[in-house]
Amino acid sequence: MIELLKRIKACPDRDSLLDMLGAHFREQGFEGFGYMVPSTEEPGAMVFELRGLPEAWRNIYRDEGLSKSDPFPQYVARHRHPIQLSDVWKSGTLTPAEREFVGRAREGGITDGFLIPTFGSHQQMGIFALGQVTGPEVLQRADIDELQAIMQAAHTQLDRINQQGVFPRLAPREVEILHWIAHGKTNSEIASILNIGLPTVSTYIQRLFAKLEVNDRSAAAVKGVKFGIISV
């Protein structure tokens, strides 16, 4: 497992990492592999990538919007620990729509497996799915702690890759100034707090505006919070 963790940490991009994980788990007897994160554009929805599932089921899941009645992501989000799919199937708390979803999934060829929650550097939850097992022994021999360690390492690396591609890189002093901007401080107040000159504050603000691609203080603060650079 140590060698796999090293390969995960060295993986340069999202697709390569997910391909590598999919190949690794196929060797373990899991033909199906998925990764889901909450949508940043549609509250309550999940953005997902599914591999190795029956094509007919993937089309139904996507085209009929079944993700809205999928009980598994919300179940994992509530319990925040790995679960076996069959434990959810047997749950007496499913709504009629969720029971229908489970029935259609099983009719569509979805087998038992695991859902494993992970957390990024900004505490965004991710959910990894393993399924389409080649036999019941695959589930019996699975080491949940090891699976969780692998998935957490993958989420951490995916989070790092996303930050490299999306998150602006601010210098430590720029982050400090953005923090005080978000708290409504004027340039003079920031200069006094940080014990630096007023022209220096203005220069830093111009730089962070350029990096954040904004034109005013409010937009800078909003974007700083969105990217997890600061919190208020």
N, C-alpha and C positions, 0 to 999 in steps of 0.2 A: 504493500500500500504506500510506503514511503516514496518509492519511485514514481508512482502515479501522482502523488501530491506534488512532487517536484515538476512533473510534466504539466500539471494543471497551472502551477504558478508561472511557468515559462510560456504558456500559450499566448500568442500575440493578438488573437482576435476571437470574436464571439463564435463564428461558424466553426472555426478549427477546434475550439474547446468543446462545443456541443457534439461535433462529429467524433472527437476522441472519446468523450464519455459514452456516447451511443455504442461505439465499437467495444469499449471495455465491458459494458453491461450485457451486450449480446454474448460475449464470451462467458458471462456468468449465468446465462440462461434467460435473460430478460430481453425479448425482442422489441418491446415497446419502451419508448423513452420520451419524456416530456418535461418542459420547463415553463412555468407560469409566473407572472408578476402582476400586481395590480396596475390597471390602466391609469395613466396620469391625466387622461382626457375625459374619461367616462367613469365617474365614481361608482364603485361596486362591481365594475367589470374587470375581467382579467385579460391580459395579453399573453398568448400562449404559442408555443412551438411544440408540435407533436411529431414524433418520428416512430416508424415501425408499427403503427396501428393500422387496422384494416382500412383500405382506401374508402370503402363505402361509408364506414362510420365517420371518418374524418370529414367527408363531404356533408354528411347529415349534421354533424356537430357544428360545422362552420355555416352552412347555407340555411339551416333552420333555426339558427340562434339558440341552440340547446345549452350554450354556456350559461344562459340566464337561469336555467333550472338545474344546473349541475351542482349537487350538494357537496361535492368533495372539497373544493377550495375553501368554502366557508367553514366546513367542519374542521379542516386543518387549522384555519385561521383562529377559530375559537379555542381549540385545544392546544395548539402550538407545540405539538410533538408528533413524531412519525405515527402513521396509522396504516393498517392493512385494509384494503378496499372492502373485503368481505365483512369486516367489522362494521363498516358504514351500511352495507347492504342489509345487515341484520338489525340495524338500529331501528328502534320503534319511534324515533322522533322525526322521521322523514315526512314531508308533506306529500299529498297526492301527486303533485307535479314532479317532486323529486323521486318518488317511487316509480313513476312512469319513466323518468330518465334512466334510472338504474335498470329497469326491465328492457328498455330499448338498447341500452349499452350492452347488456349481456346477450341479447338477441343479435346484436351487431358484431359479436365475436370478442368483446372485451373480457379479458380474464382477470383473475385476482392479481394483486400486486401491492405496491406500497406507495404512499404519498409522504414526502419528507419535507418539512418546512425548514427554511434557512433565512438568515438575516444579513443584509448588507451593512456597509459602514454607516449609512444614514438610517439604519433600522428598517429599511424597506423589506418587507417579507417576500421571499420567493418560495415556490413550491416545485419540487422535482417529483416526477412520477415514474415509476417503474412497473411494467406489466408485460402482458403477452408472454407469460412464462412457458418454457418448453416442457415443464412437468412439475408436479407438486413438490418434488424434492428441492426445486429452486427456492421456494419460499421457506422450506424447513431449514435449509442450510444457511440462509441469509443472515449476516451479522448486521443488525440494525445500527449499532454504534459505529461500525466501520462505514456503512452506507452514509450515515449522517455526517461523518467527518469528511468524506469525499465530496458530498454535495455542498457542505458549508465552504470548503476550500474553493469549489467551483463558483459558488455565488460571490465569494470575496473577489475572485479574479475577474468575473464578469462585471462586478461593480467597478473594479479598477479600470477595466477596459472602457467602460461607459464614461467614466470620468475623464479619461484621456481624450476621448473623442468629443465630449460634449461640455464638460464643466470648464469654465474659464479658470486659468491659473493666476491667482492673485498673490502678490508678495505679502508677507506677514503684516507689514505696516499698512498696506492697502486693505487688508481684511479688518484690521483695527479701525481704520477710518470708516469703512463701510458699516461696521457695527454701530459706530456712533451716529452715522447718518441715519441708520434705521431707527435710532432712538431719538431722532429729532434735533440733534445738536447742530449748531451753526459752525461755520468754518472757524470762527474765533474761539468758540467753546472747545472745539476739537483740538485746536492748537494749544490751548491752555491745558487740557486734560493730558495730552501726549507730550507737552513741553517741547514743542517744535514751532518753527516760524509759520506765520500765516501763509506766505507764498509757497512754502513746502507743502502745506495741506492742500492748497489749490492745485499744485502740480500732481500730487497723488490722486486727487479726485478726477482730474482730467484723464489720467492713465487708467484708473479703474472704470470710468465711463466708457473708454475706448475698448477695454477688454470685455466688458459686459455688453457692449453694443447698445448703450442707452444714452439718453440726452438729458435726463433730470434725476434728481435725488430719489424721488419716489420710485421710479422705475428701477433704479439701481438697488434699492432696498428689497423690492419685490423679487427681483431676479436673484439677489444674494440668498434669500430665504429659499426660493425654488430650487436652487442648485445645492442647497445645504452648506453654503459657505459660511453663513451666519444663522443665528436663531434669535428670535425676539420674544 
